[in-house]
């Protein structure tokens, strides 16, 4: 284990010296940003054994967190708690970032301050969010909502360095996952990855995605319906795009990404694309058959699926459709957006004015492909409808 740690440190710096970006290095290796820059700093000392562990006993024990920062952490935590908002270390760090606090403390530092000040007591009773309401899709049954996300670029070291991405999909009701590595996101690769995932998980009613171009198409042609929108609509699936720059709205699959980085990429040697594919399926099977969730009352994802007795829809062929896909004539796709003070709705780069009551609210914009309409919903109420020609 010690040899592997030292090997990883030297390999990370070798990749950095080869002009690779720090974020792609530590992400692909399953480590943190702090880990990478710690060993980069050690390397820059010029010491021959920079990659080896040092004694952990500190030479001195100064108060490393400025008193003002500690007071701010305490104040923000109490403010969020009293407003019945999320008040963990991550939420506090986001709030401090919004306030422009520099230097920004890490989540780990914030957690230590909270523990020292006795501010780790959980809220009693069920959490009821206040303030701006976020439109959620009902996800109580298997296949109702899938969240998908790409991780990467990641790298494997064999005879040559192999660059790849990994498409992760999680069914919200059961926690079942699908892991599909691809060597690139171009051409038919992304279509094939979704198709393979659906063959194992089933077709969802709602396919929830972030705003990566590979999912929606191109801002140059915002109404062109990219390949994944077309793939979904042609097979009875409604894509839904989360708000821009709010990755936590895809929180289930984002959490799974970290589980994959730690449990597979950071631990299992995979020198080739074939081995990557094999180990990805092994990891997927292990997760679905053995990983137990408290939200599932201690069941595994597969046990939860079996207990639900819910029927699933599957693709009508083992062979994925060929790219380019035809333009769908029917179906709906959705975008969740937060409307700011300018009163503008962003639909893949195209801007639309919305009614005043939508300002500082989350809205759901739905495109009806057959009717060529764009409807705007605030909660359950439709507040506007626009012509949306796609021809």
Secondary structure, DSSP 8 states (H G I E B T S, - for coil): -HHHHHHHHHHHHHHHHTT--HHHHHHHTT--HHHHHHHHHHHHTT-TTTTS----S-S-----S-HHHHHHHHHHHHHHHHTT---SHHHHHHHHHHTT-SS---HHHHHHHHHHTT------S-----SS--------STTSEEEEEEEEEEEEESSSEEEEEEEEEEETTT--EEEEEES-SSTTHHHHHHHHHHHHH-B-SEEEE---HHHH--GGGTTS--HHHHHHHHTT-EEEE--TT-GGGGHHHHHHHHHHIIIIITTS---SHHHHHHHHHHHHHHHHHH-B-GGGTT-BHHHHHHHHT---B--S-SS---SS----SS-EEEEEEE--TT-EEEETTEEEE--GGGTTSEEEEEEETTTTEEEEEETTEEEEEEE----
